[in-house]
Amino acid sequence: MSPDDEPAPVPSLSRRQQMGAGTARSLLLTVFGEFVLPHGLPVWTSTVLHVLTRLKIEEKSARQALNRLAADGWIASERSGRRVRWALTGHGHALLTEGAERIYSFGRDRDTWDGRWLVLLASVPESKRDLRHQLRNRLTWAGLGSPAPGLWISPHTSREAEAKQVVESLGLDSEVYSFCGPFSGIGSERTMVEQAWHLGDLATAYEGFVQEFAGLQPDPGDQVLLAQVRLVDAWRRFPRLDPQLPRELLPPHWIGVRAANVFKDLHQEWHAPAQQRWTTLTTDA
C-alpha cells in the first residue's frame, strides 16, 4: 500500500477511527489479506458479498469496492458462465503480503534506544504546496513526527535512509537538511514527543480497540469469521498511527502494549475457526 493512498494522521481521532469502523474498501482488503491470500484461491463474488453485507456494508458499496480494487490493480476478475470470481494479482499479492507482515508483528517488540534523534529541517515554500503535502504523507508513513512547522523528528535514526529516499524522490534535496544526535538541555523532550505524535489521542484510540474486542467471545461459524475481520481491520490502522516510540518516551503502563496483546491473543484464538468457516463458505459457494 502506497503512503500516498493514506491520509496523514490528524491530531484528533474521530470516534469512527477510534473504534476501527471499516469502510467497504478497508474491510474488503482485510478479507483478501486474511483469507484469500493464505489460501491462494480465487473467491466468488457471492462469498465476498456474504461476508461484507454481514459487516453492515451495502451490496452496492461492496460491488463498487471490488471494481475499484480491480481498477487499482489489486485483484482481477475471472468469469465462469454468469458467475465472477476474483483472484489477487501479483501486485496485490505483494502488497498484501507486506501488509500482513507489518500488521501481525506490529506492537510486539521495541528496539533498545541509544537516546539519539533523527532531525529533518524541511523548508518547502508555499508555492510547492503539493510537494509539502506529499512530503508530509510519506514522512508520516515512515514514522516521523512534526512538533513544529518544517521540523520532523524520529528516535529511530536508522530511518534516515528511508527519509532520504522520500526527499530525493520528491526532488527536495536542496530544501531538506538532516541531523542526528541526543536531545540537549533546552525545553522538554516529553513535550516535544507529545506535540509530534499526540500520544493522548493515540492512547484513546487504543482504549477504544481494547474496549471493543477484549473479552469478546463470538459463536462458531459466521460470527467468529466476522469478528476476525473486524479485529484485523481495526488493528491494521495502528501502524499508520503509532510511530513505535521507545519505552523511554512513552507514558507509564502504555495502553498500546495491552492492545497489542489483545490483538495477538484473539487473532490466534479465532484463527482456526475463522479459516474453517471461510473454507466452508468457499466450498459451498
N, C-alpha and C positions, 0 to 999 in steps of 0.2 A: 504494500500500500504506500502510495506516494505521500510525503508530508504535505504536498500542495492540495491533496484531497481532503485534508482535515483542518478545521479552524483551529487557530491558536487558543489555548485555554484562556478563559476570561477570569477576572478577579473574583466574581461571584458566580457560583454554580447554581443553576436552576434546580427546582425540586425534581424535574424530569431527569436531569443529569445525575443528581444525587442517587436516585432510586434505580438508575440504569434502564429506564424505559426505552425500548428499542424501536427504531424506525424499520420500515419494511426492508430497506437495503441492508441495514446493520444486522437484523435478525436473519436475513437470507444468507449473508456472508458467514454468520455463525453456524447456520445449518450446514452449509457446504464445507466449512472448515472442520466441524465437529464430527460429521458423519460421511459425507461424500468423499472427502479427502482420504481418510484412512481406509475406506472400503475400496476405493479406486474404481467404482462402477457408476455409470450414468444413473440419473434418477428421473422418474416420470414427473410430469407437471402435476398430476393428481396427488402424488405423495407430498410434494412441496406445498401445495395448497392445503392439504390435510393438516400439516404442521402449522403453517403460518396463520390460517384462519382461526385455529385454536389458540394462537398467541394474540388474538384480537386485531389481526391485520385483515382488512377487507380484501376480498378476492381480486378486485380490480387493481388495488395497490400492489398485491403480491405479483400479479402478472406483469405489471409495469416494472417492478423491481427486477424480475427475471430478464425482461427485454433490455433493460438498461445495463445490467451486468454483462449481457451478451454484447451490447454495443460497445462497452468498455473493454472487451476482450478477455473477460474473466472466464466465461462459460460459452459453450457452443451447443446449438440445438441439433438433435438427430430425430428425424421423423420416421415413424413406423405406422403406415396407414394414416389414420386420423389422429393418432396419438403422437405426442412430442416428449422426448426425454432430453436431459441436459447433462453435459459432461464438462469437467474442468478443462480449460485449455492449458498448454504448457505455461503460459504467463500466469494464469490463475492458480495453477498448482504450485508454482514457485512462490508466489506472493502469500498464499495461504499457509504454505509450509513454514516460511519465515515468520509469519504472524503467529502461528501456533507455538513455535519455539519460544517466542518472546512472551506470549500470554501465559503459557503453562509454567515458565520458570520465573516469571516476574514476582518480585517481592520476597523471595525466599532468603537470598544471601546478600550481604553487603560487604564490599571490599574494605580492608583497613585503610584509613585515610592518613596521609602524611601531613595534613594541615595546609597544603598549598592550593591556591586557586588559579584557575584559568580565567583571564580577564580579556574581554574584547571591547575596544572602543570603535563604535561604528557611526561615523559621521556621514550619513547618507542624506543629501539635500532633499528638500520638499519637492523639487521638480522631478525627483525619481521615486514618487510615492509607490508605484507598483513594485519597484525593486525593494523598497523598505518593507512592504507587506510580505513579499516572498522571503526576504531575509528573516523576518520575524517568525514566519511559519516554520522555516527549516531549522533555525536555531532552537526554537521551542521544541520541535520534534527531536532534536539532538540532546535535549535535556538541559539546555541553558536557560537561565532566568534573567530578567531585566529589572534591577532595583531602581533604575533611573533611565530617562530617555538617552539612547545612544550607548548605554552601558550593558554588557552581557557578562554573566559570570557562571562558573561551574566549579564544584570541588573536584571534578573528575578531569584532571589535566590531560589524561590520555585522549580526551575528546577533541583536542586541538586539531588533530589531523582531519577529523570529520568537519569541524568548523571551517578549517582552511579550504576543504573541498567545496563547501557550501559557498563561501565567499568567492572563490575562483570561478565557480560555475555561473555566478551572477555578474561576473566582471567587476567586482568591487574591491579588487586587490589594493588599489591606491587609496581607498577610503576607510579601511578597517585595519586596526592595529591590535596585536595581542601581547599579553604579558603573563608570566607565571610567577607566583610567589605567595608567601604567607600573608595573612591579614595583619595589619600594623596596629598602632596604638590609638588611632583616632576613630571615634564612633563605636558602634556596637555591631559585632558580627551577627548576632542573632536578629537584630532589627533589619540588617541587610538581607538576611535569608528570608524573613517574613515578607519584606517588600518585593523580593524577587519571585517568590513562589506562593504566597498567600496560603500558608500551611493551615490556617484556621478553616478556610473553605475546603481544603483538601481533606482535613480531618472530618468535616461534616459529611462529605461525600462517602468516605469510608464508613462512618457510622450508619449512614443510610443503607449501605451494602450489607453490613453486619445485621442490622435490624430486619432487613428483608429476607435474608437467607439463613441465618444461624438458627438451628433447631427445626428447620423445615423438613418434613417427612412426607414426600409425595407418594401416592399409591403407585403400584406397578402399572405398566402399560403406558398410555399416552402421558399420564401425569408426570412420571419420572423423566420421560424424554423432554417434555416441555420445560420442566424445572431445570434440566441440564442446559438447555438452550438459553433460558433466561439467566442462569448463573454465569455462563461463559460470556454472553453478550454484555452483561453488566460489568464483568471483570475486565473485558478487553479494552475498556475505556481508560483504565488506570495507567497503563504505560504511557499514555499521552498526557496525563495529568500530573503524575508523580515523577520527579526527577531522580528518585532513589538516592536521597542525600545520605551521607554517612551518619551513623548513630549519634556522633558528637554534635551534630547540627539539628537534631530532632528533639521535640519535647519529650519528657519522661513518659514511659509507657505508651509509646506511639501506637495509635489505633491501626495504622497500616499493617503492623506486624500481625495483630489479631485477624484483620481482614484477610491477609494472605493465607493464614492458617485455615480460616473458614473455607476459603475457596479451594485450597488443596484437599482438605478432608472431604468436603462434599462432592467435589469433582471425582475423586477416587471412589467414593461410596456409590455414586449414581452411575458411574461409567458403564459397568457391565449390564445392568438392566436397561439403561437408555439405548445402548448399542443393540441389545437383543430386540427391543421394541422397533428400532429402525430396520433391522433385518426382516422382521415380520411384516412391516409396512411395505417394504420394497419387494418382498416375495409375493405378497398378496395383491400388489397393485396391478 
